[in-house]
Amino acid sequence: MDWVGDIPEHWEIHRLKHVASVQFSSVDKHTLEGEEPVRLCNYVDVYYNDFITADIEFMSASATQSEVARFQLCRGDVLVTKDSESWDDIAVPSYVAEKLEGVLCGYHLAHIRPHPRKLLGEYLFRAFRSRGINDQFRVAANGITRFGLGKYWLDNGLFPVPSLDEQRAIAAFLDSETARIDALIEKKRRQIELLQEKRSALISHAVTKGLDPHTAMKDSGIDGVGGLPAHWALKRLKFLTPHVSVGIVITPSKYYEESGVPCLRSLNVRPDELTENDLVFISPESNELLRKSKLHAGDVVVVRTGKPGTAAVVDDRFDGANCIDLIIVRKSARFDSRFMCYVLNSDFALAQYIAGTSGAIQGHFNIETASNMLIPMPPLEEQVGIRERLDLEVGQLKRLGDKIEESITRLREHRTALISAAVTGKIDVRKEAN
């Protein structure tokens, strides 16, 4: 079995169709007159949950009587994704951990019911999580912009099958070990959240109170802000910069090229930094045509749609690049660009983003609100001092956060390797239990 290497001699290899029934659901999200009301377990329910339980808020829909009979979920069933925009999201499994009356398997999912005398659902669920076993389905998925797994490939997927007692022992072992690893990951995620809270408080205090705890203060006149240093000004953004504008917003995809001039989008903007992940490009000619949104080193770009307010300074990598649907704050001799970036990423600015954001489904931060934002402005020399202090302290927090993220990645890798080893017999869980 090339996918998993050697397995114990007393184990068997079976095609999935010989140890379980496999069917693709035809039940969609619509509610039609004359059909029975049901609840649907959908793609996202499976993708984001290892275990399907009553705690999940299932979608309401309707189904025919024959569909209710065929796709009703039972404890022990395994559901896997069969369609996705990414090939590596194919055959993501979830285990039905309890009886769920009136809940059906929804569209875009494969509904697998193990033969009880041959295969346990809790073991099969873990087997689908094994990288070697799962790879055969990812490779079999067809598509370019959207991938789909045919029933033939799922039916004929090869699985190592130990005795029911060993399957039960493997599932129990992995339940215990993965729960322990998941608890460690959750603890580390909480550490990252605390670092982010500390970072936010550090920035917000520095850009509204300064570095000198003994400086005289004055009332800012803004709810929730309190006092500002008496010698600071409070200015609207439009009076501090030559221009506040916005990047391409009308059918930007018509300008896309395979290579050329980088064009930043919201996903390239993180707090205080720009990333090159998933860059799109436009031609030099289009960049000149769209020169009003051409970027220059020292400009500040701010996300305006989706999760508005995240800001970063344009560095030398993107000098001369363009951008899509980002607010552009042009560099100015009146402010230090990185200080301005810290202000725009502060809680002080966040309150103004929230007040000025429109859109019930997707937040939208408009140019007028951006232009009229109030910005605390110390003298330029003091801006530089605050920025240098924040660069140092925020940088330390970021490095610590990066180390925690690396440890989470290693834990996830260990989790995957542990599952693969257990379901292919590389670990004798009977010895582990003793």
Phi, psi and omega per residue, in radians:
M1 nan 1.685 -3.007
D2 -1.047 -0.520 -3.043
W3 -1.154 -0.565 -2.993
V4 -2.186 -0.097 -3.115
G5 1.391 -2.721 -3.100
D6 -1.245 2.585 3.043
I7 -2.249 2.866 3.126
P8 -0.967 2.548 -3.052
E9 -1.042 -0.604 -3.061
H10 -1.479 -0.021 3.069
W11 -1.451 2.794 3.086
E12 -2.012 2.825 3.025
I13 -2.009 2.232 -3.142
H14 -2.314 2.560 2.907
R15 -1.270 2.548 -3.028
L16 -1.004 -0.634 -3.076
K17 -1.150 -0.310 -3.137
H18 -1.546 -0.200 -3.114
V19 -2.198 0.011 -3.130
A20 -2.799 2.755 3.004
S21 -1.690 2.426 -3.090
V22 -2.175 2.252 3.055
Q23 -2.485 2.584 3.101
F24 -1.701 2.288 -3.080
S25 -1.268 2.512 3.062
S26 -1.967 0.150 -3.057
V27 -1.544 2.016 -3.132
D28 -1.699 -3.061 -3.010
K29 -1.450 -0.017 -3.048
H30 -1.390 2.664 3.033
T31 -1.954 2.046 -3.054
L32 -2.030 2.490 3.130
E33 -1.107 2.387 3.129
G34 1.633 -0.196 3.099
E35 -1.708 2.863 -3.126
E36 -1.414 2.393 3.061
P37 -1.209 2.365 -3.128
V38 -2.459 3.010 2.949
R39 -2.000 2.486 -3.068
L40 -1.917 2.318 2.905
C41 -1.554 1.976 -3.006
N42 -1.806 3.112 -3.104
Y43 -0.902 -0.849 -3.071
V44 -1.180 -0.527 3.100
D45 -1.109 -0.686 3.119
V46 -1.318 -0.770 -3.048
Y47 -1.075 -0.647 -3.033
Y48 -1.788 0.054 -3.111
N49 -2.362 2.205 3.031
D50 -1.178 -0.612 -3.055
F51 -2.157 2.302 3.098
I52 -1.606 2.015 -3.112
T53 -2.348 3.065 -3.136
A54 -1.210 -0.210 3.127
D55 -1.217 -0.331 -3.130
I56 -1.344 2.425 3.103
E57 -1.541 1.680 -3.055
F58 -1.379 2.641 3.124
M59 -1.288 2.503 3.052
S60 -1.507 2.426 3.123
A61 -2.741 -2.835 3.075
S62 -2.456 2.796 -3.127
A63 -2.668 2.762 3.063
T64 -1.293 2.879 3.130
Q65 -1.065 -0.681 3.136
S66 -1.162 -0.649 3.100
E67 -1.177 -0.667 3.090
V68 -1.068 -0.752 -3.135
A69 -1.147 -0.654 -3.047
R70 -1.409 -0.693 -2.922
F71 -1.939 0.173 3.048
Q72 -1.056 2.288 3.139
L73 -1.364 2.438 3.064
C74 -2.199 2.641 3.082
R75 -1.010 2.309 -3.110
G76 1.784 -0.236 3.067
D77 -1.191 2.708 3.022
V78 -2.145 2.315 3.088
L79 -1.974 2.428 3.082
V80 -2.347 2.612 3.091
T81 -1.277 2.404 3.135
K82 -2.071 -0.169 3.117
D83 -2.339 2.539 3.122
S84 -2.911 2.799 3.043
E85 -1.371 -0.218 -3.135
S86 -2.259 2.349 -3.084
W87 -1.096 -0.505 -3.100
D88 -1.439 0.074 3.013
D89 -1.807 0.219 3.099
I90 -1.448 2.446 3.077
A91 1.109 0.608 2.970
V92 -1.325 2.169 -3.003
P93 -1.764 2.818 2.988
S94 -2.571 2.568 -3.060
Y95 -1.888 2.261 3.096
V96 -1.384 1.853 -2.934
A97 -1.593 -0.134 -3.131
E98 -2.713 2.896 3.118
K99 -1.228 2.323 -3.072
L100 -2.305 1.657 -3.119
E101 -1.141 2.299 3.047
G102 1.305 0.226 3.105
V103 -1.856 2.188 -3.105
L104 -1.946 2.714 3.001
C105 -1.269 2.230 -3.083
G106 -1.586 3.066 -3.117
Y107 -1.064 2.692 -3.117
H108 1.288 0.198 3.136
L109 -2.182 2.627 2.956
A110 -1.740 2.334 -3.105
H111 -1.829 1.989 -3.041
I112 -2.043 2.219 3.117
R113 -2.110 1.899 -3.110
P114 -1.121 2.566 3.002
H115 -1.292 2.072 -2.938
P116 -1.053 -0.413 -3.138
R117 -1.552 -0.038 -3.093
K118 -2.145 -0.569 -2.944
L119 -2.585 2.420 3.073
L120 -1.763 2.375 -3.130
G121 -1.053 -0.668 -3.112
E122 -1.159 -0.521 3.049
Y123 -1.328 -0.763 -3.137
L124 -1.043 -0.724 3.095
F125 -0.980 -0.804 3.125
R126 -1.169 -0.637 3.127
A127 -1.097 -0.677 3.086
F128 -1.126 -0.435 3.116
R129 -1.379 -0.213 3.136
S130 -1.285 2.226 -3.072
R131 -1.011 -0.781 -3.108
G132 -1.087 -0.784 3.135
I133 -1.190 -0.746 -3.093
N134 -1.177 -0.497 -3.096
D135 -1.031 -0.571 -3.102
Q136 -1.119 -0.494 3.128
F137 -1.457 -0.632 3.097
R138 -1.108 -0.727 3.133
V139 -1.164 -0.588 -3.101
A140 -1.343 -0.297 -3.099
A141 -1.168 2.362 3.137
N142 -1.790 2.603 3.051
G143 2.535 2.980 3.082
I144 -2.166 -1.068 3.080
T145 -1.690 -0.323 3.059
R146 -2.489 2.405 -3.020
F147 -1.970 2.524 3.121
G148 -2.414 2.514 3.134
L149 -1.849 2.125 3.122
G150 -1.297 2.680 -3.110
K151 -1.093 -0.589 3.131
Y152 -0.968 -0.779 -3.062
W153 -1.237 -0.584 3.100
L154 -1.272 -0.772 3.103
D155 -0.977 -0.688 -3.011
N156 -1.744 0.181 3.043
G157 -1.109 2.464 -3.075
L158 -1.661 2.335 -3.129
F159 -2.310 2.393 2.969
P160 -1.274 2.343 -3.068
V161 -2.250 1.785 3.008
P162 -1.402 -3.063 3.086
S163 -1.135 2.822 3.132
L164 -1.055 -0.655 3.118
D165 -1.100 -0.737 3.114
E166 -1.205 -0.682 3.075
Q167 -0.998 -0.776 -3.129
R168 -1.113 -0.735 -3.141
A169 -1.160 -0.705 3.117
I170 -1.102 -0.799 -3.137
A171 -1.075 -0.754 -3.139
A172 -1.140 -0.744 3.109
F173 -1.044 -0.810 -3.105
L174 -1.248 -0.586 3.046
D175 -1.005 -0.797 -3.112
S176 -1.178 -0.849 -3.054
E177 -1.229 -0.731 -3.138
T178 -1.200 -0.585 3.077
A179 -1.104 -0.701 3.112
R180 -1.124 -0.768 3.133
I181 -1.157 -0.742 3.142
D182 -1.085 -0.631 3.107
A183 -1.147 -0.676 3.084
L184 -1.137 -0.736 3.123
I185 -1.089 -0.766 -3.140
E186 -1.093 -0.683 3.105
K187 -1.089 -0.717 3.135
K188 -1.237 -0.613 3.065
R189 -1.096 -0.682 3.095
R190 -1.121 -0.653 3.076
Q191 -1.066 -0.710 3.111
I192 -1.129 -0.728 3.095
E193 -1.045 -0.723 3.128
L194 -1.153 -0.664 3.077
L195 -1.118 -0.709 3.126
Q196 -1.139 -0.676 3.084
E197 -1.125 -0.709 3.120
K198 -1.140 -0.739 3.105
R199 -1.039 -0.804 -3.125
S200 -1.073 -0.780 -3.133
A201 -1.150 -0.673 3.141
L202 -1.096 -0.825 -3.125
I203 -1.139 -0.854 -3.071
S204 -1.060 -0.689 3.126
H205 -1.182 -0.772 -3.072
A206 -1.130 -0.698 -3.041
V207 -1.496 -0.087 3.078
T208 -2.068 -0.329 -3.122
K209 -2.062 -0.306 -3.107
G210 1.396 -2.960 -3.061
L211 -1.799 -0.267 -3.100
D212 -1.668 1.906 -3.103
P213 -1.216 -0.207 -3.078
H214 -1.764 0.047 -3.099
T215 -1.214 2.599 3.098
A216 -1.191 2.506 -3.074
M217 -2.039 2.776 3.036
K218 -2.348 2.763 -3.141
D219 -1.251 2.242 -3.139
S220 -1.329 -0.419 -3.085
G221 1.368 0.158 -3.118
I222 -1.992 2.221 3.136
D223 -1.005 2.323 3.070
G224 1.479 -0.112 -3.123
V225 -1.759 -0.695 -3.109
G226 1.344 -2.421 -3.042
G227 -1.514 2.683 2.971
L228 -2.060 2.685 3.021
P229 -0.901 2.401 -3.015
A230 -1.058 -0.518 -3.075
H231 -1.570 0.023 3.105
W232 -1.507 2.663 3.014
A233 -1.738 2.837 3.057
L234 -2.228 1.858 -2.991
K235 -2.095 2.631 3.007
R236 -1.325 2.510 -3.029
L237 -0.999 -0.647 -3.068
K238 -1.129 -0.316 3.117
F239 -1.626 0.002 -3.085
L240 -1.889 -0.253 -3.028
T241 -2.262 2.640 3.093
P242 -1.075 -0.479 -3.046
H243 -2.871 2.403 2.916
V244 -2.016 2.088 -3.057
S245 -2.389 -3.003 -3.132
V246 -2.405 2.563 -3.133
G247 -1.285 -3.098 -3.110
I248 -0.879 2.256 3.107
V249 -2.191 -0.235 -3.075
I250 -1.812 2.009 3.132
T251 0.603 1.078 -3.119
P252 -1.092 -0.444 -3.068
S253 -1.094 -0.389 -3.130
K254 -1.189 -0.271 3.125
Y255 -1.674 -0.108 -3.007
Y256 -1.143 2.474 3.067
E257 -2.288 2.875 3.102
E258 -1.146 -0.573 3.132
S259 -2.657 3.040 -3.138
G260 2.370 -2.268 -3.088
V261 -1.564 2.210 3.109
P262 -1.055 2.525 3.126
C263 -2.282 1.921 -3.044
L264 -1.329 2.466 3.027
R265 -2.124 3.101 -3.091
S266 -1.040 -0.586 -3.119
L267 -1.236 -0.197 3.071
N268 -1.570 -0.064 -3.065
V269 -1.905 2.056 3.030
R270 -2.067 2.860 -3.141
P271 -0.978 2.042 3.069
D272 1.253 0.132 3.138
E273 -2.703 2.706 3.079
L274 -1.933 2.506 3.130
T275 -2.048 2.631 3.133
E276 -1.630 0.106 -3.129
N277 -1.127 2.298 3.050
D278 0.972 0.717 3.075
L279 -1.154 2.545 2.935
V280 -1.946 2.860 -3.046
F281 -2.315 2.670 3.002
I282 -2.247 2.870 -3.117
S283 -1.326 2.755 3.048
P284 -0.988 -0.612 3.128
E285 -1.149 -0.742 3.099
S286 -1.159 -0.602 3.128
N287 -1.115 -0.632 3.077
E288 -1.261 -0.693 3.100
L289 -1.063 -0.627 -3.108
L290 -1.813 0.631 -3.014
R291 -1.136 -0.345 3.120
K292 -1.083 -0.465 3.121
S293 -1.887 0.270 3.053
K294 -1.192 2.416 -3.073
L295 -1.692 2.666 3.090
H296 -2.305 2.559 3.124
A297 -0.944 2.275 -3.110
G298 1.798 -0.328 2.997
D299 -1.148 2.758 3.049
V300 -2.037 2.277 3.096
V301 -1.912 2.493 -3.067
V302 -2.274 2.305 3.084
V303 -1.163 2.367 -3.091
R304 -2.097 -0.228 -3.088
T305 -2.278 2.439 -3.127
G306 1.670 -1.548 3.058
K307 -2.092 1.395 -2.982
P308 -1.212 2.660 2.997
G309 1.996 -0.349 3.137
T310 -1.210 2.284 -3.038
A311 -2.232 2.634 3.067
A312 -2.637 2.677 3.108
V313 -1.523 2.408 3.064
V314 -1.274 2.091 3.141
D315 -1.701 -3.072 -3.048
D316 -1.090 -0.462 3.136
R317 -1.054 -0.558 -3.034
F318 -1.983 0.297 3.045
D319 -1.127 2.085 -3.093
G320 1.609 -0.035 3.086
A321 -1.334 -3.116 3.092
N322 -2.198 -3.101 -3.116
C323 -2.653 2.787 -3.096
I324 -2.107 2.098 3.012
D325 0.954 0.646 3.015
L326 -2.001 2.504 3.009
I327 -1.351 2.326 -3.114
I328 -1.929 2.101 3.031
V329 -1.822 1.870 -3.073
R330 -1.157 2.502 3.131
K331 -1.062 2.682 -3.051
S332 -2.602 2.646 3.058
A333 -1.241 -0.183 -3.084
R334 -1.484 -0.241 3.136
F335 -2.537 2.685 2.978
D336 -1.392 2.212 -3.006
S337 -1.062 -0.702 -3.128
R338 -1.244 -0.597 3.035
F339 -1.078 -0.791 3.107
M340 -1.037 -0.694 3.119
C341 -1.075 -0.753 3.103
Y342 -1.090 -0.713 3.099
V343 -1.055 -0.807 -3.085
L344 -1.213 -0.312 3.075
N345 -1.724 0.134 -3.062
S346 -1.585 2.872 3.058
D347 -1.085 -0.530 3.090
F348 -1.001 -0.787 3.117
A349 -1.323 -0.629 -3.102
L350 -0.991 -0.715 3.131
A351 -1.061 -0.634 3.136
Q352 -1.304 -0.627 3.053
Y353 -1.026 -0.849 -3.089
I354 -1.063 -0.764 -3.130
A355 -1.126 -0.522 -3.058
G356 -1.813 0.124 -3.106
T357 -1.583 2.329 3.106
S358 -2.068 2.880 3.106
G359 1.921 2.010 -3.075
A360 -1.282 -0.625 -3.075
I361 -1.632 -0.815 -3.101
Q362 -2.256 2.105 -3.120
G363 -0.990 2.470 -3.090
H364 -2.427 1.987 -3.078
F365 -1.694 1.945 -2.979
N366 -1.543 2.867 -3.012
I367 -1.179 -0.574 3.133
E368 -1.154 -0.752 3.099
T369 -1.087 -0.731 3.127
A370 -1.072 -0.801 -3.093
S371 -1.086 -0.561 -3.064
N372 -1.704 0.156 3.084
M373 -1.092 2.467 3.069
L374 -1.506 2.295 -3.071
I375 -2.148 2.170 3.042
P376 -1.237 2.268 -3.023
M377 -2.233 1.698 2.955
P378 -1.322 2.954 3.028
P379 -0.957 2.666 -3.032
L380 -0.978 -0.740 -3.135
E381 -1.067 -0.663 3.125
E382 -1.250 -0.616 3.044
Q383 -0.985 -0.793 -3.126
V384 -1.097 -0.725 3.114
G385 -1.092 -0.750 3.108
I386 -1.128 -0.767 3.134
R387 -1.066 -0.751 -3.137
E388 -1.110 -0.711 3.114
R389 -1.138 -0.759 3.141
L390 -1.178 -0.681 3.084
D391 -0.964 -0.744 -3.113
L392 -1.189 -0.914 -3.010
E393 -1.316 -0.715 3.094
V394 -1.165 -0.634 3.091
G395 -1.067 -0.706 3.104
Q396 -1.104 -0.745 3.113
L397 -1.118 -0.681 -3.140
K398 -1.145 -0.741 3.135
R399 -1.102 -0.702 3.096
L400 -1.126 -0.753 3.105
G401 -1.092 -0.683 3.120
D402 -1.094 -0.680 3.123
K403 -1.144 -0.675 3.110
I404 -1.170 -0.718 3.095
E405 -1.054 -0.700 3.114
E406 -1.100 -0.700 3.133
S407 -1.179 -0.599 3.073
I408 -1.136 -0.739 3.101
T409 -1.040 -0.759 3.136
R410 -1.133 -0.682 3.101
L411 -1.113 -0.717 3.121
R412 -1.120 -0.727 3.115
E413 -1.105 -0.718 3.106
H414 -1.116 -0.692 3.119
R415 -1.055 -0.828 -3.141
T416 -1.103 -0.773 -3.130
A417 -1.126 -0.666 3.139
L418 -1.120 -0.777 3.111
I419 -1.067 -0.821 -3.120
S420 -1.067 -0.733 -3.133
A421 -1.142 -0.706 -3.083
A422 -1.216 -0.768 -3.041
V423 -1.417 -0.054 3.060
T424 -2.017 0.157 3.034
G425 1.401 0.174 3.105
K426 -1.248 -0.412 3.024
I427 -1.986 2.235 3.044
D428 -1.535 1.722 -3.026
V429 -1.184 -0.342 3.080
R430 -1.153 -0.632 3.062
K431 -1.257 -0.679 3.132
E432 -1.064 -0.666 -3.121
A433 -1.169 -0.521 3.127
N434 -1.476 nan nan
